[in-house]
Amino acid sequence: MRELRERHPLPAGRRGLPDADKLLAVVLHDAAALRGHAAAAEAEGSN
């Protein structure tokens, strides 16, 4: 999973992303993808 997260970083925002890309972000980055980019950086540091 870590390798996939590195290859598919969390997008800066969800607006304009296709639904499939949003889903991938949620699968790879968990709730951080729903909260936004700043929260994702915190989540990555805790893994």
C-alpha positions, 0 to 999 in steps of 0.5 A: 500500500505504501508504494501505491500511495507514493505513486498516487499522492493525495491530490491538492483538492477534490474539485474537478477530479473524476469519480474514479480518482476520488475513489482511489484517493479514499482507498489509498489515503483513507479519511485524509482524502475526505478532509483535505491535503493538510490532514493527509500530511499528518496521516502519512506521518503517523503511518 
